[in-house]
Amino acid sequence: MLKKIIRKVIKKVLTGSEGIVLSSDYPDIGKINLEKLGIYLHVPFCRHPCFYCPYFKEKYNRKDAVDYSNAVVKEVEFYKNIMGNADITSFYIGGGTPTTMVGSGLEEIIGAIKQSFSLKCGISTETHPDDITPSMVEKLKGMGVENVSMGVESFNDRFLEIIGRTYRSDRARDAVSVLVESGFKCVNIDLMFGLPNQEVKDVEKDIQTAIKLGVDQISAYPIFTFPHTKLEEVVRKKGYSLPGIMKRRAMLKKIEELCYNAGMERTSVWAFTKKGVRKYSSVTVPKYIGIGAGAGSLVPGSFFINTFSVEEYIKFLERRGKPPVALHIDFGEMDEMLHWLYWRIYETKIIKKEFEEQFGRDFDDIFKRIFRLFRMLGMARDEGDRIVMTDRGNYWVHVLQNVFSLDFIGRVWNICLADKWPNEIELI
């Protein structure tokens, strides 16, 4: 109860918002008319779903994947009919594990998107160490994939076993080497810290290994205890302990030190990228369409989410031929500006001119109160034409993520996983 009150007070002070309500009323998406947008494609399949992962996923089997691919193509056709001339400037495939569908429908989905829109970018996709072989690399390149992110999590066998990963550290290192040597524009690997029983020295070894392997980008993020996952249950039953806030802070400082010393620059709250390499990231444009079960979309005036069920997703598209939207919220101008601001803070840099071009408003007039506080607390620097988050600020963004976005994900995901067509979700 106290956490809820604190969250509400902070949200009111920083944004003026009391809360939001997601409704089951179907949005008027037939009138979407965008000339430029991003596409997020959700592949919800994993061969071995991780117990700590909060995102919507189901266990892979080939038949479901092929049926899912056919349904996704129908959703692509729907959007083609209302904005087929749009330029796609960002195309990101997430999951789940997208490479589970190579050979069982992913090629057909990408082909439909290329035929339906004007693709002005390369494709970015997530993958898994168990999937990476020279043959897989060739297939990805043949589809137009330019950037790859692989969830390694750790190069330590003990921690891989604790979190239930299916491979060992030597397999992870081999998979990273294959990707690094394959000529992708950016190879990112995810590494977790704050794992059960983990120490700073363990994190240090993981980062050092990644740097020696020559990856273009390291995304180092803490393992989160989402309420709808089994992480806390596993930790409790097996007698582990999760590092506290001070130890996690020490871990992040060590990551910063090692990455900066290796010549990397911070490109998001958790990501460190080689200088001269364009960072790997998810959808990078303010407006995007989410395709697939569990995918979210942000278009002018509206945010909506498809149903969290492969079966329901397929049935809905077969029956009605349009996106199976489970929940939506009408966005006012301030809501869209706050969404834009959230992701720019996440990226650690806010270019004021980009805000003014997007919304026709003066950035300082709208957000000066927030960043006056940030500057006072040493969390950001105002350089006139842009605001840059400090390392101190990036750490506290993580804390605020726990208060807001992780609470949002936890509550929405928990309800949507239990009820495929929820009536309403109120967030405070």
GIHU-V333066 format. One record per residue. N is the residue number from 1. RES is the residue in one small letter. SS is DSSP state (helix for helix, strand for strand, loop for the rest). BURIAL is b if it has 16 or more other ideal C-beta (glycine too) atoms within 10 Angstrom, else e. Layout:
n:N res:RES ss:SS burial:BURIAL
n:N res:RES ss:SS burial:BURIAL
This chain:
n:1 res:m ss:loop burial:e
n:2 res:l ss:helix burial:e
n:3 res:k ss:helix burial:e
n:4 res:k ss:helix burial:e
n:5 res:i ss:helix burial:e
n:6 res:i ss:helix burial:e
n:7 res:r ss:helix burial:b
n:8 res:k ss:helix burial:e
n:9 res:v ss:helix burial:e
n:10 res:i ss:helix burial:e
n:11 res:k ss:helix burial:b
n:12 res:k ss:helix burial:e
n:13 res:v ss:helix burial:e
n:14 res:l ss:helix burial:b
n:15 res:t ss:helix burial:b
n:16 res:g ss:loop burial:e
n:17 res:s ss:loop burial:e
n:18 res:e ss:loop burial:e
n:19 res:g ss:loop burial:e
n:20 res:i ss:strand burial:b
n:21 res:v ss:strand burial:e
n:22 res:l ss:strand burial:b
n:23 res:s ss:strand burial:b
n:24 res:s ss:loop burial:e
n:25 res:d ss:loop burial:e
n:26 res:y ss:loop burial:e
n:27 res:p ss:loop burial:b
n:28 res:d ss:loop burial:e
n:29 res:i ss:helix burial:b
n:30 res:g ss:helix burial:e
n:31 res:k ss:helix burial:e
n:32 res:i ss:loop burial:b
n:33 res:n ss:loop burial:e
n:34 res:l ss:loop burial:b
n:35 res:e ss:loop burial:e
n:36 res:k ss:strand burial:e
n:37 res:l ss:strand burial:b
n:38 res:g ss:strand burial:b
n:39 res:i ss:strand burial:b
n:40 res:y ss:strand burial:b
n:41 res:l ss:strand burial:b
n:42 res:h ss:strand burial:b
n:43 res:v ss:strand burial:b
n:44 res:p ss:loop burial:b
n:45 res:f ss:strand burial:b
n:46 res:c ss:strand burial:b
n:47 res:r ss:loop burial:e
n:48 res:h ss:loop burial:e
n:49 res:p ss:loop burial:b
n:50 res:c ss:loop burial:b
n:51 res:f ss:loop burial:e
n:52 res:y ss:loop burial:b
n:53 res:c ss:loop burial:b
n:54 res:p ss:loop burial:b
n:55 res:y ss:loop burial:b
n:56 res:f ss:loop burial:b
n:57 res:k ss:loop burial:b
n:58 res:e ss:strand burial:b
n:59 res:k ss:strand burial:e
n:60 res:y ss:loop burial:b
n:61 res:n ss:loop burial:e
n:62 res:r ss:helix burial:e
n:63 res:k ss:helix burial:e
n:64 res:d ss:helix burial:b
n:65 res:a ss:helix burial:b
n:66 res:v ss:helix burial:e
n:67 res:d ss:helix burial:b
n:68 res:y ss:helix burial:b
n:69 res:s ss:helix burial:b
n:70 res:n ss:helix burial:e
n:71 res:a ss:helix burial:b
n:72 res:v ss:helix burial:b
n:73 res:v ss:helix burial:b
n:74 res:k ss:helix burial:b
n:75 res:e ss:helix burial:b
n:76 res:v ss:helix burial:b
n:77 res:e ss:helix burial:b
n:78 res:f ss:helix burial:b
n:79 res:y ss:helix burial:b
n:80 res:k ss:helix burial:b
n:81 res:n ss:helix burial:e
n:82 res:i ss:helix burial:e
n:83 res:m ss:helix burial:b
n:84 res:g ss:loop burial:e
n:85 res:n ss:loop burial:e
n:86 res:a ss:loop burial:b
n:87 res:d ss:strand burial:e
n:88 res:i ss:strand burial:b
n:89 res:t ss:strand burial:b
n:90 res:s ss:strand burial:b
n:91 res:f ss:strand burial:b
n:92 res:y ss:strand burial:b
n:93 res:i ss:strand burial:b
n:94 res:g ss:strand burial:b
n:95 res:g ss:strand burial:b
n:96 res:g ss:loop burial:b
n:97 res:t ss:loop burial:b
n:98 res:p ss:helix burial:b
n:99 res:t ss:helix burial:b
n:100 res:t ss:helix burial:b
n:101 res:m ss:helix burial:b
n:102 res:v ss:loop burial:b
n:103 res:g ss:loop burial:e
n:104 res:s ss:loop burial:b
n:105 res:g ss:loop burial:b
n:106 res:l ss:helix burial:b
n:107 res:e ss:helix burial:e
n:108 res:e ss:helix burial:b
n:109 res:i ss:helix burial:b
n:110 res:i ss:helix burial:b
n:111 res:g ss:helix burial:e
n:112 res:a ss:helix burial:b
n:113 res:i ss:helix burial:b
n:114 res:k ss:helix burial:b
n:115 res:q ss:helix burial:e
n:116 res:s ss:helix burial:b
n:117 res:f ss:loop burial:b
n:118 res:s ss:strand burial:e
n:119 res:l ss:strand burial:b
n:120 res:k ss:loop burial:e
n:121 res:c ss:loop burial:b
n:122 res:g ss:loop burial:e
n:123 res:i ss:strand burial:b
n:124 res:s ss:strand burial:b
n:125 res:t ss:strand burial:b
n:126 res:e ss:strand burial:b
n:127 res:t ss:strand burial:b
n:128 res:h ss:loop burial:b
n:129 res:p ss:helix burial:b
n:130 res:d ss:helix burial:b
n:131 res:d ss:helix burial:b
n:132 res:i ss:loop burial:b
n:133 res:t ss:loop burial:e
n:134 res:p ss:helix burial:e
n:135 res:s ss:helix burial:e
n:136 res:m ss:helix burial:b
n:137 res:v ss:helix burial:b
n:138 res:e ss:helix burial:e
n:139 res:k ss:helix burial:b
n:140 res:l ss:helix burial:b
n:141 res:k ss:helix burial:e
n:142 res:g ss:helix burial:e
n:143 res:m ss:helix burial:b
n:144 res:g ss:loop burial:b
n:145 res:v ss:strand burial:b
n:146 res:e ss:strand burial:b
n:147 res:n ss:strand burial:b
n:148 res:v ss:strand burial:b
n:149 res:s ss:strand burial:b
n:150 res:m ss:strand burial:b
n:151 res:g ss:strand burial:b
n:152 res:v ss:strand burial:b
n:153 res:e ss:strand burial:b
n:154 res:s ss:loop burial:b
n:155 res:f ss:loop burial:b
n:156 res:n ss:loop burial:b
n:157 res:d ss:helix burial:e
n:158 res:r ss:helix burial:e
n:159 res:f ss:helix burial:b
n:160 res:l ss:helix burial:b
n:161 res:e ss:helix burial:e
n:162 res:i ss:helix burial:b
n:163 res:i ss:loop burial:b
n:164 res:g ss:loop burial:e
n:165 res:r ss:loop burial:b
n:166 res:t ss:loop burial:e
n:167 res:y ss:loop burial:b
n:168 res:r ss:loop burial:e
n:169 res:s ss:helix burial:b
n:170 res:d ss:helix burial:e
n:171 res:r ss:helix burial:b
n:172 res:a ss:helix burial:b
n:173 res:r ss:helix burial:b
n:174 res:d ss:helix burial:e
n:175 res:a ss:helix burial:b
n:176 res:v ss:helix burial:b
n:177 res:s ss:helix burial:e
n:178 res:v ss:helix burial:b
n:179 res:l ss:helix burial:b
n:180 res:v ss:helix burial:b
n:181 res:e ss:loop burial:e
n:182 res:s ss:loop burial:b
n:183 res:g ss:loop burial:e
n:184 res:f ss:loop burial:b
n:185 res:k ss:loop burial:e
n:186 res:c ss:strand burial:b
n:187 res:v ss:strand burial:b
n:188 res:n ss:strand burial:b
n:189 res:i ss:strand burial:b
n:190 res:d ss:strand burial:b
n:191 res:l ss:strand burial:b
n:192 res:m ss:strand burial:b
n:193 res:f ss:strand burial:b
n:194 res:g ss:loop burial:b
n:195 res:l ss:loop burial:b
n:196 res:p ss:loop burial:b
n:197 res:n ss:loop burial:e
n:198 res:q ss:loop burial:b
n:199 res:e ss:loop burial:e
n:200 res:v ss:helix burial:b
n:201 res:k ss:helix burial:e
n:202 res:d ss:helix burial:b
n:203 res:v ss:helix burial:b
n:204 res:e ss:helix burial:b
n:205 res:k ss:helix burial:e
n:206 res:d ss:helix burial:b
n:207 res:i ss:helix burial:b
n:208 res:q ss:helix burial:e
n:209 res:t ss:helix burial:b
n:210 res:a ss:helix burial:b
n:211 res:i ss:helix burial:b
n:212 res:k ss:helix burial:e
n:213 res:l ss:helix burial:b
n:214 res:g ss:loop burial:e
n:215 res:v ss:loop burial:b
n:216 res:d ss:loop burial:b
n:217 res:q ss:strand burial:b
n:218 res:i ss:strand burial:b
n:219 res:s ss:strand burial:b
n:220 res:a ss:strand burial:b
n:221 res:y ss:strand burial:b
n:222 res:p ss:strand burial:b
n:223 res:i ss:loop burial:b
n:224 res:f ss:loop burial:b
n:225 res:t ss:loop burial:b
n:226 res:f ss:loop burial:b
n:227 res:p ss:loop burial:e
n:228 res:h ss:loop burial:e
n:229 res:t ss:loop burial:b
n:230 res:k ss:loop burial:e
n:231 res:l ss:helix burial:b
n:232 res:e ss:helix burial:e
n:233 res:e ss:helix burial:e
n:234 res:v ss:helix burial:b
n:235 res:v ss:helix burial:b
n:236 res:r ss:helix burial:e
n:237 res:k ss:helix burial:e
n:238 res:k ss:loop burial:e
n:239 res:g ss:loop burial:e
n:240 res:y ss:loop burial:e
n:241 res:s ss:loop burial:e
n:242 res:l ss:loop burial:b
n:243 res:p ss:loop burial:b
n:244 res:g ss:loop burial:e
n:245 res:i ss:helix burial:e
n:246 res:m ss:helix burial:e
n:247 res:k ss:helix burial:b
n:248 res:r ss:helix burial:b
n:249 res:r ss:helix burial:e
n:250 res:a ss:helix burial:e
n:251 res:m ss:helix burial:b
n:252 res:l ss:helix burial:b
n:253 res:k ss:helix burial:e
n:254 res:k ss:helix burial:b
n:255 res:i ss:helix burial:b
n:256 res:e ss:helix burial:b
n:257 res:e ss:helix burial:e
n:258 res:l ss:helix burial:b
n:259 res:c ss:helix burial:b
n:260 res:y ss:helix burial:e
n:261 res:n ss:helix burial:e
n:262 res:a ss:loop burial:e
n:263 res:g ss:loop burial:e
n:264 res:m ss:strand burial:b
n:265 res:e ss:strand burial:e
n:266 res:r ss:strand burial:b
n:267 res:t ss:loop burial:b
n:268 res:s ss:loop burial:b
n:269 res:v ss:loop burial:b
n:270 res:w ss:loop burial:b
n:271 res:a ss:strand burial:b
n:272 res:f ss:strand burial:b
n:273 res:t ss:strand burial:b
n:274 res:k ss:strand burial:b
n:275 res:k ss:loop burial:e
n:276 res:g ss:loop burial:e
n:277 res:v ss:loop burial:b
n:278 res:r ss:loop burial:e
n:279 res:k ss:loop burial:b
n:280 res:y ss:loop burial:b
n:281 res:s ss:loop burial:b
n:282 res:s ss:loop burial:b
n:283 res:v ss:loop burial:b
n:284 res:t ss:loop burial:e
n:285 res:v ss:loop burial:b
n:286 res:p ss:loop burial:b
n:287 res:k ss:loop burial:b
n:288 res:y ss:strand burial:b
n:289 res:i ss:strand burial:b
n:290 res:g ss:strand burial:b
n:291 res:i ss:strand burial:b
n:292 res:g ss:loop burial:b
n:293 res:a ss:loop burial:b
n:294 res:g ss:loop burial:b
n:295 res:a ss:loop burial:b
n:296 res:g ss:strand burial:b
n:297 res:s ss:strand burial:b
n:298 res:l ss:strand burial:b
n:299 res:v ss:strand burial:b
n:300 res:p ss:loop burial:e
n:301 res:g ss:loop burial:b
n:302 res:s ss:strand burial:b
n:303 res:f ss:strand burial:b
n:304 res:f ss:strand burial:b
n:305 res:i ss:strand burial:b
n:306 res:n ss:strand burial:b
n:307 res:t ss:loop burial:b
n:308 res:f ss:loop burial:b
n:309 res:s ss:loop burial:b
n:310 res:v ss:helix burial:b
n:311 res:e ss:helix burial:e
n:312 res:e ss:helix burial:b
n:313 res:y ss:helix burial:b
n:314 res:i ss:helix burial:b
n:315 res:k ss:helix burial:e
n:316 res:f ss:helix burial:b
n:317 res:l ss:helix burial:b
n:318 res:e ss:helix burial:e
n:319 res:r ss:helix burial:e
n:320 res:r ss:helix burial:e
n:321 res:g ss:loop burial:e
n:322 res:k ss:loop burial:b
n:323 res:p ss:loop burial:b
n:324 res:p ss:loop burial:b
n:325 res:v ss:strand burial:b
n:326 res:a ss:strand burial:b
n:327 res:l ss:strand burial:b
n:328 res:h ss:strand burial:b
n:329 res:i ss:strand burial:b
n:330 res:d ss:strand burial:e
n:331 res:f ss:loop burial:b
n:332 res:g ss:loop burial:e
n:333 res:e ss:helix burial:e
n:334 res:m ss:helix burial:e
n:335 res:d ss:helix burial:b
n:336 res:e ss:helix burial:b
n:337 res:m ss:helix burial:b
n:338 res:l ss:helix burial:b
n:339 res:h ss:helix burial:e
n:340 res:w ss:helix burial:b
n:341 res:l ss:helix burial:b
n:342 res:y ss:helix burial:b
n:343 res:w ss:helix burial:b
n:344 res:r ss:helix burial:b
n:345 res:i ss:helix burial:b
n:346 res:y ss:helix burial:b
n:347 res:e ss:loop burial:b
n:348 res:t ss:loop burial:b
n:349 res:k ss:strand burial:b
n:350 res:i ss:strand burial:b
n:351 res:i ss:strand burial:e
n:352 res:k ss:helix burial:b
n:353 res:k ss:helix burial:e
n:354 res:e ss:helix burial:e
n:355 res:f ss:helix burial:b
n:356 res:e ss:helix burial:e
n:357 res:e ss:helix burial:e
n:358 res:q ss:helix burial:e
n:359 res:f ss:helix burial:b
n:360 res:g ss:loop burial:e
n:361 res:r ss:loop burial:e
n:362 res:d ss:loop burial:e
n:363 res:f ss:helix burial:b
n:364 res:d ss:helix burial:e
n:365 res:d ss:helix burial:e
n:366 res:i ss:helix burial:b
n:367 res:f ss:helix burial:b
n:368 res:k ss:helix burial:e
n:369 res:r ss:helix burial:e
n:370 res:i ss:helix burial:b
n:371 res:f ss:helix burial:b
n:372 res:r ss:helix burial:e
n:373 res:l ss:helix burial:e
n:374 res:f ss:helix burial:b
n:375 res:r ss:helix burial:e
n:376 res:m ss:helix burial:e
n:377 res:l ss:loop burial:e
n:378 res:g ss:loop burial:e
n:379 res:m ss:loop burial:b
n:380 res:a ss:strand burial:b
n:381 res:r ss:strand burial:e
n:382 res:d ss:strand burial:b
n:383 res:e ss:loop burial:e
n:384 res:g ss:loop burial:e
n:385 res:d ss:loop burial:e
n:386 res:r ss:strand burial:e
n:387 res:i ss:strand burial:b
n:388 res:v ss:strand burial:e
n:389 res:m ss:strand burial:b
n:390 res:t ss:loop burial:b
n:391 res:d ss:helix burial:e
n:392 res:r ss:helix burial:e
n:393 res:g ss:helix burial:b
n:394 res:n ss:helix burial:b
n:395 res:y ss:helix burial:b
n:396 res:w ss:helix burial:b
n:397 res:v ss:helix burial:b
n:398 res:h ss:helix burial:b
n:399 res:v ss:helix burial:e
n:400 res:l ss:helix burial:b
n:401 res:q ss:helix burial:b
n:402 res:n ss:helix burial:b
n:403 res:v ss:helix burial:e
n:404 res:f ss:loop burial:b
n:405 res:s ss:helix burial:e
n:406 res:l ss:helix burial:b
n:407 res:d ss:helix burial:b
n:408 res:f ss:helix burial:e
n:409 res:i ss:helix burial:b
n:410 res:g ss:helix burial:b
n:411 res:r ss:helix burial:b
n:412 res:v ss:helix burial:b
n:413 res:w ss:helix burial:b
n:414 res:n ss:helix burial:b
n:415 res:i ss:helix burial:b
n:416 res:c ss:helix burial:b
n:417 res:l ss:helix burial:e
n:418 res:a ss:helix burial:e
n:419 res:d ss:loop burial:e
n:420 res:k ss:loop burial:b
n:421 res:w ss:loop burial:e
n:422 res:p ss:loop burial:b
n:423 res:n ss:loop burial:e
n:424 res:e ss:strand burial:e
n:425 res:i ss:strand burial:b
n:426 res:e ss:strand burial:e
n:427 res:l ss:strand burial:b
n:428 res:i ss:loop burial:e
